[in-house]
Amino acid sequence: MIKLYGMPKTRSMRVVWALEEIGAEYRFIPVDLVTGEGRTPGFLALNPGGKVPVLVDGDLVLTESAAICTYLGDRFPESGLVPRCGTVERGLYDQWCYFVMTELEQPLWTIGKHKFALPKEKRVPEIKDTAIWEFQRAAALLASGLGEKPYLLGDNFTMADLLAAHTLAWARSARISHNIDLLDDYRQRMMAREAFQRTLAVEKG
Ligand SMILES: N[C@@H](CCC(=O)N[C@@H](CS)C(=O)NCC(=O)O)C(=O)O
């Protein structure tokens, strides 16, 4: 059975949501990053980066939340959550996944790193204003890409929407606003999905 190592309210939530969308059988194995479980020799053997999520599927050990979501969509093609390789849709799907990871998420993570994640002596708190500006520029691009469509790729929900909605929710919980009603509406629609409601229940334990 697929195993997912994760911790509630982290990026592993993306993978719980992906698994719930697919309806795959899986076991959630909690890793308490606060008490140092991510730095134990056993966990470091699985992921030398000491981070969650980690997905184990047979002999495959996979890290990186976006890569895991895409892998799961490919592994369960009947879910229709990731377009088939070599298609126009797959090109656009990859574009949006990379955009979310490198443009939309990156400034949020920069703010987080300089607030709590980096060693104190490495933090540059003044970076926050620039990062907010970068986030707002990326959010505006996401909104124009979405336009009046229900989903980033058109009429069908894909893992790219899941990643985008999760990242928008991250911004909201960090009180970093983009002031774009279209994106608020989009995030709320994605999070009204039944699979997301089940995800919340799994995270609650
Ligand atoms: N790019 C990675 C980032 C993973 C990541 O940074 N996870 C955080 C939780 S959201 C973590 O495990 N941090 C623990 C640490 O850095 O020691 C992904 O998207 O999976």
The ligand as a Tripos MOL2 file, in Angstrom:
@<TRIPOS>MOLECULE
LIG
   20    19     1     0     0
SMALL
NO_CHARGES

@<TRIPOS>ATOM
      1 N1          9.8700   21.7230   -2.1460 N.3       1 LIG1
      2 C1          9.4610   20.7860   -1.1490 C.3       1 LIG1
      3 C2          9.4990   21.4790    0.2040 C.3       1 LIG1
      4 C3          9.2220   20.5270    1.3470 C.3       1 LIG1
      5 C4          9.3160   21.2490    2.6790 C.2       1 LIG1
      6 O1         10.0580   22.2380    2.8440 O.2       1 LIG1
      7 N2          8.5820   20.7230    3.6650 N.am      1 LIG1
      8 C5          8.5900   21.3320    4.9750 C.3       1 LIG1
      9 C6          7.1840   21.2810    5.5550 C.3       1 LIG1
     10 S1          6.0820   22.2570    4.5890 S.3       1 LIG1
     11 C7          9.5070   20.5350    5.8800 C.2       1 LIG1
     12 O2          9.4340   19.3250    5.9010 O.2       1 LIG1
     13 N3         10.3850   21.2010    6.6390 N.am      1 LIG1
     14 C8         11.2390   20.5710    7.5860 C.3       1 LIG1
     15 C9         12.6580   21.0440    7.4900 C.2       1 LIG1
     16 O3         12.9770   21.8540    6.6020 O.co2     1 LIG1
     17 O4         13.4580   20.6010    8.3100 O.co2     1 LIG1
     18 C10         8.0670   20.2340   -1.4780 C.2       1 LIG1
     19 O5          7.2810   20.9520   -2.1190 O.co2     1 LIG1
     20 O6          7.7660   19.0810   -1.1240 O.co2     1 LIG1
@<TRIPOS>BOND
     1     1     2 1
     2     2     3 1
     3     2    18 1
     4     3     4 1
     5     4     5 1
     6     5     6 2
     7     5     7 1
     8     7     8 1
     9     8     9 1
    10     8    11 1
    11     9    10 1
    12    11    12 2
    13    11    13 1
    14    13    14 1
    15    14    15 1
    16    15    16 2
    17    15    17 1
    18    18    19 2
    19    18    20 1
@<TRIPOS>SUBSTRUCTURE
     1 LIG1         1 GROUP 0 **** ****
